């Protein structure tokens, strides 16, 4: 039996993770799981700890481990802590030796994509066989590459064999936010259903609802969703990053939000992107100044 199927042992912890309910993942009782499911459950719990801001603890926890998947989680923790070069080196070695391992594909693909090595990530993920996490990551990477057509193709293919799985619904909603038009509202319904139901609500789903509200031009509703997310007290970086975006769109000064983001998540992708664009602007400005002189 597939442990992630509706009847499988891991379906609840799997859904907790992908709904963004990371504390529920960490607190999940794994004592009654079959022996073969202990490692997959531990991997989800370690990844959840990273999402909750405890990457240093995870790095220390897996230090010295020989299991390839646990070594990969250690690399993911390093990447989160800004040790990208070391993380990528570790993943490249693991991919060469254990590229058929589903956990290596997903965790390794995550590290490589975060490092901007999209083609390497896709090459690793393309080896997957019926791994919905890998499919969802492929969709995410294609969206980062502005290849909505390829992302949609992946979702449609997965829909044929995974049907109404949570990850397929989420991936379809991500694509919908890129397609625009009526798809904005359809994506909103997916995120709102998760965000507003007590059993599934999380910072992640509330932030996703806020992003949907922004696409629909509803800034006040977006602020309300972010306020709800902030009140939960975890995954603060996601809330602050999107508050920065909302402040900017609303014409408010985003300086305080950016400063807070630098405090809670100094290696956040938004800060990296802003720094890169500022550098490019300064180089261009310097070029024109030299011409004018």
C-alpha positions as CSV (number, residue, x, y, z in Angstrom):
1,X,0.0,0.0,0.0
2,X,1.2,3.5,-0.8
3,X,1.8,5.1,2.7
4,X,0.8,8.5,1.3
5,X,-2.6,7.2,-0.1
6,X,-5.9,7.9,1.7
7,X,-5.5,4.6,3.5
8,X,-1.8,4.9,4.2
9,X,0.0,5.5,7.5
10,X,1.7,8.7,6.4
11,X,-1.3,10.5,4.9
12,X,-2.0,12.7,7.9
13,X,1.6,13.8,8.6
14,X,2.1,14.3,4.8
15,X,-1.0,16.6,4.6
16,X,0.0,18.5,7.7
17,X,3.4,19.2,6.1
18,X,1.9,20.4,2.8
19,X,-0.8,22.4,4.5
20,X,2.0,24.3,6.3
21,X,1.0,22.9,9.7
22,X,4.6,22.4,10.7
23,X,4.2,22.1,14.4
24,X,1.7,19.4,14.0
25,X,4.3,17.5,11.9
26,X,6.9,17.9,14.6
27,X,4.5,16.7,17.3
28,X,3.2,13.8,15.3
29,X,3.3,10.5,17.2
30,X,5.3,8.1,15.0
31,X,5.5,5.3,17.6
32,X,2.8,3.2,15.9
33,X,4.1,3.5,12.4
34,X,5.5,0.5,10.5
35,X,9.3,0.2,10.6
36,X,9.6,1.2,6.9
37,X,7.7,4.4,7.5
38,X,9.8,5.7,10.4
39,X,12.4,7.3,8.1
40,X,9.9,9.1,5.8
41,X,8.1,10.4,8.9
42,X,11.4,11.6,10.4
43,X,12.4,13.4,7.2
44,X,9.1,15.3,7.2
45,X,9.6,16.2,10.8
46,X,13.1,17.5,10.2
47,X,12.0,19.5,7.2
48,X,9.2,20.9,9.3
49,X,11.7,22.0,11.9
50,X,13.6,23.8,9.2
51,X,10.4,25.6,8.1
52,X,9.9,26.6,11.7
53,X,13.3,28.3,11.8
54,X,15.3,25.5,13.6
55,X,17.7,24.8,10.8
56,X,20.7,24.9,13.2
57,X,19.1,22.2,15.3
58,X,18.4,20.0,12.3
59,X,22.0,20.4,11.0
60,X,23.3,19.3,14.4
61,X,20.8,16.5,14.7
62,X,21.8,14.7,11.4
63,X,25.5,15.4,11.7
64,X,27.4,12.1,11.4
65,X,24.4,10.3,9.9
66,X,25.2,7.8,7.1
67,X,21.6,7.5,5.6
68,X,21.7,9.5,2.3
69,X,18.3,11.1,2.9
70,X,19.3,12.4,6.3
71,X,22.5,13.8,4.8
72,X,20.3,15.6,2.2
73,X,18.2,17.1,5.0
74,X,21.4,18.3,6.6
75,X,22.3,20.0,3.3
76,X,18.8,21.6,3.2
77,X,19.4,23.0,6.7
78,X,22.8,24.4,5.6
79,X,21.2,26.0,2.5
80,X,18.7,27.7,4.7
81,X,21.5,29.0,7.0
82,X,23.2,30.6,4.0
83,X,25.8,27.8,3.5
84,X,24.7,27.3,-0.1
85,X,28.0,26.3,-1.6
86,X,28.5,23.4,0.8
87,X,24.8,22.3,0.5
88,X,25.0,22.2,-3.3
89,X,28.2,20.2,-3.2
90,X,26.7,17.6,-0.9
91,X,23.5,17.3,-3.0
92,X,25.5,16.9,-6.2
93,X,27.4,14.0,-4.7
94,X,24.2,12.4,-3.4
95,X,22.4,12.9,-6.7
96,X,25.3,11.1,-8.5
97,X,25.2,8.2,-6.1
98,X,21.5,7.9,-5.1
99,X,19.6,9.8,-7.8
100,X,16.8,7.2,-7.9
101,X,16.0,7.8,-4.2
102,X,12.7,9.8,-4.0
103,X,13.8,11.7,-0.9
104,X,17.1,12.7,-2.5
105,X,15.1,13.9,-5.6
106,X,12.8,16.1,-3.6
107,X,15.2,17.4,-1.0
108,X,18.1,17.7,-3.5
109,X,15.9,19.4,-6.0
110,X,14.8,21.9,-3.4
111,X,18.4,22.8,-2.6
112,X,19.5,23.0,-6.2
113,X,16.5,25.2,-7.1
114,X,17.2,27.5,-4.2
115,X,20.7,27.9,-5.5
116,X,19.4,28.8,-9.0
117,X,20.5,25.5,-10.5
118,X,17.1,24.9,-12.1
119,X,18.2,22.7,-14.9
120,X,20.2,20.5,-12.5
121,X,17.2,20.3,-10.2
122,X,14.9,19.4,-13.1
123,X,17.3,16.7,-14.3
124,X,17.2,15.1,-10.9
125,X,13.5,15.4,-10.5
126,X,12.8,14.0,-13.9
127,X,13.9,10.6,-12.5
128,X,10.9,10.4,-10.3
129,X,8.2,7.8,-10.7
130,X,4.9,8.7,-9.2
131,X,6.3,11.1,-6.6
132,X,3.8,13.9,-6.1
133,X,6.3,16.0,-4.1
134,X,8.7,15.8,-7.0
135,X,5.9,16.8,-9.4
136,X,4.9,19.8,-7.2
137,X,8.5,20.9,-7.1
138,X,8.8,20.6,-10.9
139,X,5.7,22.8,-11.2
140,X,7.3,25.4,-8.8
141,X,10.5,25.5,-10.7
142,X,8.8,26.0,-14.1
143,X,6.8,28.9,-12.6
144,X,10.1,30.4,-11.4
145,X,11.3,30.1,-14.9
146,X,8.2,31.8,-16.2
147,X,7.2,28.6,-18.1
148,X,3.6,28.5,-17.1
149,X,2.9,26.3,-20.1
150,X,5.2,23.6,-18.8
151,X,3.9,23.9,-15.2
152,X,0.3,23.5,-16.4
153,X,1.4,20.4,-18.5
154,X,2.8,18.8,-15.3
155,X,-0.3,19.6,-13.3
156,X,-2.6,18.1,-16.0
157,X,-0.5,15.0,-16.2
158,X,-0.5,14.5,-12.5
159,X,-4.2,15.1,-12.3
160,X,-4.8,12.0,-14.4
161,X,-3.2,9.7,-11.9
162,X,-3.4,11.5,-8.6
163,X,-6.9,12.9,-9.0
164,X,-8.0,15.1,-6.1
165,X,-4.7,14.9,-4.1
166,X,-3.9,17.9,-1.9
167,X,-0.6,18.6,-3.6
168,X,-2.2,18.5,-7.1
169,X,-4.9,21.0,-6.0
170,X,-2.2,23.3,-4.6
171,X,0.0,23.0,-7.7
172,X,-3.0,23.8,-9.8
173,X,-3.7,26.9,-7.7
174,X,-0.1,28.1,-8.0
175,X,-0.4,27.8,-11.8
176,X,-3.8,29.6,-11.7
177,X,-2.1,32.6,-10.0
178,X,0.2,32.9,-13.0
179,X,-2.6,32.3,-15.6
180,X,-4.7,35.2,-14.3
181,X,-8.3,36.1,-15.2
182,X,-10.9,33.7,-13.8
183,X,-8.1,31.5,-12.5
184,X,-7.3,34.0,-9.8
185,X,-10.7,33.3,-8.2
186,X,-10.3,29.6,-8.6
187,X,-7.0,29.7,-6.8
188,X,-8.4,31.9,-4.1
189,X,-11.1,29.3,-3.3
190,X,-8.4,26.6,-2.9
191,X,-6.3,28.6,-0.5
192,X,-9.3,30.1,1.4
193,X,-10.8,26.7,2.1
194,X,-7.5,25.6,3.7
195,X,-6.9,28.9,5.5
196,X,-10.3,29.3,7.1
197,X,-11.0,25.7,8.2
198,X,-9.7,25.2,11.8
199,X,-8.4,21.7,10.9
200,X,-6.2,22.9,8.1
201,X,-5.4,26.6,8.8
202,X,-1.8,27.6,8.9
203,X,0.5,30.5,8.2
204,X,1.3,29.1,4.8
205,X,-2.4,28.8,3.8
206,X,-3.2,32.3,5.1
207,X,-0.3,33.8,3.3
208,X,-1.4,32.1,0.1
209,X,-4.9,33.4,0.7
210,X,-3.4,36.9,1.1
211,X,-1.5,36.6,-2.2
212,X,-4.7,35.5,-3.9
213,X,-6.5,38.5,-2.5
214,X,-3.8,40.8,-3.8
215,X,-4.1,39.4,-7.3
216,X,-7.8,40.1,-7.1
217,X,-7.1,43.7,-6.1
218,X,-8.5,43.3,-2.5
219,X,-5.7,44.8,-0.4
220,X,-7.8,45.2,2.8
221,X,-8.7,41.5,2.7
222,X,-5.1,40.6,2.0
223,X,-4.1,42.6,5.1
224,X,-6.7,40.8,7.2
225,X,-5.3,37.4,6.1
226,X,-1.7,38.5,6.9
227,X,-2.9,39.7,10.3
228,X,-4.4,36.3,10.9
229,X,-1.2,34.6,9.8
230,X,0.9,36.9,12.1
231,X,-1.2,36.0,15.1
232,X,-0.2,32.3,14.7
233,X,3.4,33.2,15.7
234,X,5.3,30.8,13.5
235,X,7.0,30.9,10.0
236,X,7.3,34.7,10.6
237,X,9.5,35.2,7.5
238,X,6.7,34.3,5.1
239,X,4.4,36.8,6.7
240,X,6.9,39.6,6.9
241,X,8.0,39.1,3.3
242,X,4.5,39.3,2.0
243,X,3.7,42.3,4.3
244,X,6.6,44.0,2.5
245,X,5.0,43.3,-0.8
246,X,1.6,44.5,0.4
247,X,3.0,47.7,1.9
248,X,4.7,48.5,-1.4
249,X,1.6,47.8,-3.5
250,X,-0.5,49.9,-1.1
251,X,1.8,52.8,-1.3
252,X,3.1,52.5,2.3
253,X,6.7,52.7,3.4
254,X,8.0,49.2,3.3
255,X,11.3,50.1,5.1
256,X,10.3,48.7,8.5
257,X,9.0,45.4,7.0
258,X,12.3,45.0,5.1
259,X,14.3,45.7,8.2
260,X,12.3,43.1,10.2
261,X,12.7,40.6,7.4
262,X,16.5,41.1,7.6
263,X,16.3,40.3,11.3
264,X,14.1,37.2,11.2
265,X,15.4,35.7,7.9
266,X,18.6,37.4,6.7
267,X,19.0,34.9,3.9
268,X,15.4,35.3,2.6
269,X,15.0,35.1,-1.2
270,X,13.3,38.5,-1.3
271,X,16.3,40.2,0.3
272,X,18.6,38.4,-2.1
273,X,16.6,39.5,-5.1
274,X,16.5,43.1,-3.9
275,X,20.2,43.2,-3.2
276,X,20.9,41.8,-6.7
277,X,18.7,44.4,-8.4
278,X,20.2,47.2,-6.4
279,X,23.6,46.0,-7.5
280,X,22.6,46.0,-11.1
281,X,21.0,49.4,-10.8
282,X,24.2,50.9,-9.2
283,X,26.3,49.4,-11.9
284,X,24.1,50.8,-14.6
285,X,24.0,54.2,-12.9
286,X,27.8,54.2,-12.6
287,X,28.1,53.5,-16.3
288,X,25.9,56.4,-17.3
289,X,27.7,58.7,-14.8
290,X,31.0,57.8,-16.4
291,X,29.6,58.5,-19.9
292,X,28.2,61.9,-18.8
293,X,31.5,62.9,-17.2
